[in-house]
Amino acid sequence: MLPQTVATWLASHTTAMADWQSDDLLSQPGRPSIAVILPALNEAATVGTIVTAIREAHAGLGGLVSEVVVIDSGSTDATAQVAAAAGARVVSKNDVLAAIPVAAGKGEAMWRGVAATSADIVVFVDADLQSFTPDYITALVGPLLTDDRIQLVKAIYERPLVAGDHVVPAGGGRVTELVARPLLNQFWPELTGVVQPLAGEYAARRTLLESLPFPTGYGVEFALMVDTYEQHGLAALAQVDLGVRVHRHHNDQGLGVMAAEILATAIHRKPGGAVPTNPTSLTQFERTGEGYLPHDRPLATDERPPLRTLQA
């Protein structure tokens, strides 16, 4: 059973995509600027469709979105060209904060993405989505535009696992259910009402993002959520149901790397106790004709400092 504080938050801070209409938000007085950031690595197949949908629905004079920025993490396909042709401002992560050596990882691209724009509100969208609609943007910024207390808005969605013609409903959140949710249950029980703690679609105020450290790897979503809660309390978070989310899936080895990076992020933040040295690799095994061959997979477990400390 959920604690009463969590149940109350779940009822008061959870909305649906249909609750938010673009025309209503456009009429808000003193509306802040909004940037959509897509961290991308070899996503030529999907990034153009997402950018086009955002620009056609929200950009232009008087639109909800000020700019769409694609942060290219060294793609070897046509990601940059496709995104630019669709109307995004494409920025290589190597060109942002150029004096700081670039690290690998999704969180690194997001951290530099925040630095690449000056918008008051930032919306993060994964570039591999196959089910994107521009209503995602409207719904994610809605709580921020209508309630000054909200700092971070997470997406909720069903994630089917699609393998060819075979579909497993709600089977796509394996790292969430096996790693993130047990960690929250153990160390941050007030966050157990967050349905998709690892959602790659969320919106936040710039003032918040500039105040938080960013893990360079896949621990970034977990960290931003936990750190927002620690700084501002449960009432500063909200979540919006976006329906069904379809995207490219990682294999088990890739999920293992994600899980290891999230675990390192959580251990770094867990209440009390010593913090162990961050691991730099994860040993995994491949079966061959001669037995099991070990492979060391690199982990992105470093953390970038809050951007406002660099500005200072």
C-alpha positions, -999 to +999 in steps of 0.1 A: +000+000+000+013+035-009+020+058+020-006+085+024+017+113+014+025+094-019-012+086-026-021+122-021+007+134-044-003+108-070-039+121-071-030+158-071+002+158-093-008+133-120-026+145-151-033+131-186-023+145-220-059+154-228-059+177-198-036+201-216-044+222-247-019+243-265-043+272-270-049+274-233-012+275-225-005+301-252-029+325-234-009+323-202+004+358-192+042+362-191+048+329-208+085+318-205+106+307-234+107+269-241+134+248-258+131+212-268+164+193-267+169+159-284+201+142-275+209+120-305+234+094-316+227+077-349+190+084-349+185+094-386+155+071-389+134+089-364+148+123-355+135+142-386+099+131-380+101+143-344+116+176-352+091+182-380+062+174-358+073+198-331+080+227-355+048+223-374+027+223-342+045+246-319+072+267-336+069+300-355+057+334-344+037+331-312+042+294-309+047+274-277+083+263-285+111+289-289+136+264-305+143+228-312+179+217-305+194+184-315+226+176-296+246+153-318+269+129-299+291+120-328+267+102-351+281+083-380+248+083-399+229+112-413+214+123-380+227+158-381+217+164-418+182+150-413+176+170-381+189+202-398+167+196-428+137+192-406+144+226-390+163+219-358+194+238-346+220+210-347+248+213-322+277+189-318+283+182-281+320+188-288+312+225-296+295+233-263+316+242-233+345+234-257+372+240-230+359+210-210+369+176-225+339+157-238+328+124-221+307+096-235+271+092-224+235+105-227+237+127-196+268+144-210+248+154-241+219+166-220+242+187-198+258+204-227+224+207-243+212+229-214+243+250-218+236+254-256+202+272-250+190+300-228+153+290-227+135+293-194+120+258-197+138+228-212+119+198-226+140+166-232+128+142-258+145+109-268+154+110-305+145+073-311+107+076-305+085+059-330+052+071-314+059+108-309+031+134-312+035+172-305+010+168-277+038+154-257+053+189-255+021+206-246+014+181-218+049+182-203+051+220-201+015+224-189+021+219-152+052+242-153+032+270-170+003+269-146+019+261-112+050+280-101+057+253-074+064+226-100+100+222-110+102+189-129+075+171-149+080+134-159+062+115-186+041+084-179+035+059-206+030+022-213+061+008-229+054-023-250+083-046-259+082-049-297+103-077-313+094-081-349+057-091-350+057-100-313+044-074-289+046-077-251+023-050-235+042-031-208+073-053-214+096-025-223+104-011-188+128-038-177+154-017-160+127+004-144+111-026-127+143-045-119+165-017-108+150+018-105+118+009-087+134-013-060+160+014-053+133+040-048+113+016-026+144+011-005+159+046-002+133+072-014+099+057-006+082+091-012+091+087-049+074+054-053+044+071-069+065+081-099+053+057-125+082+061-150+113+072-130+135+066-160+113+084-186+134+101-213+107+127-219+104+154-192+104+191-187+121+213-162+129+249-153+163+262-163+169+274-128+165+239-115+187+222-142+215+247-137+215+239-100+219+201-103+248+178-112+244+156-143+257+121-144+273+116-178+256+083-185+222+066-182+219+076-145+209+111-155+171+106-153+173+090-119+196+116-106+176+146-117+144+132-102+160+123-068+180+156-066+149+176-074+131+158-046+159+163-022+162+201-029+125+210-033+104+182-019+078+159-035+054+188-043+079+201-069+074+170-091+045+162-114+038+135-140+017+134-172+003+103-189+013+104-226-003+070-235+019+045-252+056+050-260+073+029-287+110+032-293+141+012-301+151-014-275+185-023-261+196-059-259+203-075-225+240-065-225+230-029-232+204-030-204+231-043-181+252-012-187+222+010-181+214-008-149+250-005-136+251+032-143+218+038-126+229+018-096+261+038-093+241+070-095+218+058-067+246+046-045+262+080-048+230+096-035+217+070-010+210+084+025+239+077+049+269+054+045+301+056+026+301+062-012+323+036-030+345+045-059+325+047-091+331+016-113+345+023-147+334-009-164+310-039-162+322-074-169+298-094-191+302-128-207+297-142-242+294-180-247+317-193-274+326-228-286+354-229-261+335-216-231+326-182-218+346-151-229+346-121-206+340-086-220+345-054-201+319-028-211+328+008-202+305+027-178+297+064-178+295+071-140+312+104-137+291+135-129+292+170-143+289+199-118+259+222-118+261+246-147+257+277-125+290+269-108+307+271-141+290+304-149+302+317-116 
